[in-house]
Structure formats: C-alpha cells, structure tokens
Amino acid sequence: MYLGIPNPNAIVPLEKMTIEPEGKEAFKVLYNPNSYNQSRSVRYAQANGVATNTPVVQFAGGTMEVLSFRLFFDSMSAGAEVGGSMMDQLKFAGNSLLPSAAKMIDVRTYTQKVYGLMEIDPDKHVPPLVKLKWSSLQFTGHLISCTQEFVRFNEKGMPLRAWLDCTFQEFIAPLKANLPRPLESPDTTKYRTVYQGDSLWSMSAKEYGQPEQWRAIANANGLANPRTLRTGARLVLPALKK
C-alpha cells in the first residue's frame, strides 16, 4: 500500500468563490477559476485643429471595470476540491461511483445558477445585482455575457461536463452627496414655476446654495411680499454677480 503526502485539500479545504445575487440565495462555484482578468479603459475624443497637422485630443470619460473568467463544471467526479453545499458534495460523491449511463446529476442544474443571472427580475425589471467574493477579490456588478460550452454527455445525451465563459461589469451606485452643489451655475439666469409649498428661501437654497439670496429673486420679480407666492407663477432666478 502506498503511503504518501496526503491531499492538502482534505486538510485545509479550498476557499471557494461565492456568488451572491441580490434577492436570491448565494451559492459557491464547484471549481474555482484558474485565472481571472480585470480590465478598464478611458476614452479620448479627437477634434480637427485649425491649421494644424494633428487633432486636438480631449479626455471624454472612463468606463466601468470589467471582470472575466472561465468556470468549470463536472458532475462525474467528487473530491475535496468540489464546492457547493454539504448536500451537493454528498450527491457528487455518490454520483461518481455510478457507471456513465446511470449518472443522475445533470450539470445544467449548476450552470443555470450562473447563466440565470442575466434573467430579468420580475419585481425590479432588471437582472439582479451580483456580488463576487473570493479572498481578496470583492466585486459588485452585473453579468453581461455568459457562454456555455457542454463538452461531455452520458449515453442518454444528458450533459455531464461544461465550461462557462463569464463577463461581469462593475456597478457603482451614484452618491448624491458627491454631486456638486448647486447642479446649475448661479451665474446664469433661469426660470422656475412655483409649486405649492415653495418659498423664496427654499428656491434660493436649491439654486444658489445660499438661502439668504432670496432678496435677489424677490427684486427680480418685483415681489413686495415674499411670503405670498402664487402657485403656478413663473419666476425669474437672476444670475448672481460675482
């Protein structure tokens, strides 16, 4: 009997990549990807310059980060490297002992968990937001592309082995607190309609970032009493002098 170095996976189990779809149950991949790619790009616009041989180049914005990797799925083997729940591992262990024609696990049961991340949530009308966690890799985004390749079947034509090429695009929620205030320049004349509950103070705070500038609005509109605003009236919001 051969006595050698034991399988390290049996001593210290491999950490599996976890996929957490928003509003759905999280799951672990069966086999970790061998590698993954992260990419990002920026765009530069070119405009023809006057009397120049080269165009004028101007930064036009960046793009979200893209994460891509390949996942392996195999329902024929079992071992400490297989991920999933404890019940999944027991199923794989029992299935591995059966002859090919009697294999009971359709690999699509597991590939669909990933492939289905592009299906639209009927409540939110968009595919689910997904969190990917694998040690130092922490990524939040949407699955934007997935190609399934089934490479082995049993005698009845049931898929037993597959590869999935997955591409995720980063999602960053907009932070209103980081938006510049005010959103419009105070040195440009604008017009606003008065709605019920509006006041010159609130308009001034919203448009200029300074509630004390209400007098400029009152003077521009000839309002003797700033407390008596007529709903539906159209007011001039003058440009502020610097």
N, C-alpha and C positions, 0 to 999 in steps of 0.2 A: 504494500500500500504506500502510495506517495504522500509524503508529508512535506509540504512546502509553505511558502508565505501565504497566509490567509488573504482572502479578498478584502481589501481595506474598506470597501463599501458596506461590508457586513458589520464592520466595527464602528465606523463613523459614516452614517448614511449621507448620501449626497444631498446638498440643498437643491431643491427643485424650483424652477421658475414658476411663480404663481401669477395667474391671470385673474383679475378682479373686475368683472363687468358691472357697471353701475346698475343697481336694481336687480341683479341676478346673483346666483351662488358662485363664489370663487372656486377655482379648480387649479390643479397643478398639471404641468405637462408630463407626458410619460417619459420623455427623454429630453435632457437639456440640449439646446443648440450647441453645435461645435464652435460657432463663432457668431458674431452679430456686427452689423455695420450701422454707424451713425453718420448722418450727413446733413449739411445745412448750406445754403447758398445766399448770396446777395445779388441784387440787380443794379446795373448801371445803365442809364439812358444816354444815348448819343444824339447830339443835335449838330447840324451843319453850321460851322462858324462862318462868319463873313470874312472873305478874303484870307482864308487860312487853308492850309493843306490837311489839317487834322480836325476831327469833330470835337465839340465841347462835351466832356463827359461829366455826368452828374449822378450822384447816388440816388437810386429810386426806391430803395427799401429792401428789407430782408425777407426770408421765408422761415417757416416753422421747421424744426428739426424732424428728420425722418429716420426711423429705426426699422431695420430689416434683418430678418434671419430665417433659417430653414429649420423646421421641426420634423422629427422622425417619429413615426407611429408604427408599432408592431404588436400584433395580438398573439403571436406564435410563441414568444419566449417569455421567460419570467426570471426575475433575479432581484438582487438588492438595488439595482440601478433603475428599476421600473418605478415611475412615480404614481400619482393618483392617491386615492384614499386607501385605507387598510383593506376595505372590501374589494376595491379594484385589484390590489395586489394578490389577494387570495383567489380571485377569479382568474387572473393571469397564470398563477401558479398551477391551478387545476387544469386550465385550458392547454397549457404547454405539454401536459402528459398525454393528451389525446392525439390520435392519428389525424393527418391532414383533413380527411373527409369529414371528421367528426368535430372539427373546431367550431366552437359556439360563439366566439366573440367577433362580431363584425367591426372592423377597425373604424368604420364610419361613425360609430357611436361616439368615438373620441375625437375624430377630426371635425365633426359637426360642431363641437363645443367652441372651436376656434373659428371655423368657417361661418358659423351663425352670428358672429359678432358684427357682421355687416348688415344683418336684418334690421329693419326699422322697428323701433319700439312703438307699439300702437298708442301708448299714452303720451309719449313725448314727440312722436313723429320724426324721430331721428335715430340712427343706430346708437347703441349705448357707448358712453364714455368708458374707457378701459384703463386700468392701472396694471402695469407690469412690474413685478418685483422679483429681483434675483440678485441677492447680495448687494453690491454697490450700485447695481442698475435699478433705478427708480424712474419709471417713465409713465406719463399720463397722456393719452391721446385716443385716436380712433383708428380702427383697422380700415385702411383704404384700398388694400389689394391683397388677395389671397388666391393662390393657385394650388389645387390639389392634384397630386400625381399618385395613382394607385399602381403598385408595382408587383403585387403577388396576390393570388387568389387560391381558394380551395377548389376541390373538384366540382363543386356546385356553382362556382363563379362568385362566391362571397369574398369581398376584399379583406385581406389579412394584413397588408403592409402598405404604408403610404408615406409620402413626403409632402409637406406644406411649405410653400414659399410665402412668407407674410411680410407685409409692409404696413407700418403704423406711422401716422402723422401726429406730431405733438399738438396738444391743446393747452393754451394758457388763457385762463379766464380773465376778461378785461377788468381792471381795477379802477373804479370810478374815482377813487381817492388820488390816483396818479394822473388823472387828466388835468390839463392846465385850466386854471380858473382865472378869468372867465373864458368860456369857449369861443366867444367872439371878441374881436378887438374893440376896445372902448373908444377908439378914435374914428369910428365910422358911424354915421347917422343910420339909425334903424327905426322900424315901426313895429308896434305891438298892439294887439287887441286886448281890451280889458275884459277879464272874466270875473265871475262872482267870487269875492274873497280876495281879489287883488288889492294891493296898496302900492303907493309910490315907493315906500320903503323897501318892500319885497322886490319890486321891479329893479330898483337901484342896486340892491344887493346881488340879484341874479345877473344883471347885465354888466355892472361895473365892478362888482366885488366890494362895493362901498355903499352901505345903506344911507350914509349921510349925503349922498349926491342926489337925493330926491328933489332938492330945490332946482337942480338943473332941468329935470323933467317937467316940474311944475311951471317954471318960467317959459320953457319952450312951447308949452301947450296953453299958456295963459290961464292957468288954474289958480283962482284966488283962494279956494279952499281945497287943499289936497286930500281931505278926508271924504269928499263927495265925488267919487268916481262913478261914471255911468257905465254899467255893463254893456259891452258891445262897442264902446267908443274906441277909436283908433288913435293911439298916442304916438308922438314923435319922441324918440330917445336920442337926444343930440350927442354929437361927438364931444368927448371931453378934451379940453385944451390941456396940453402937457406943460 
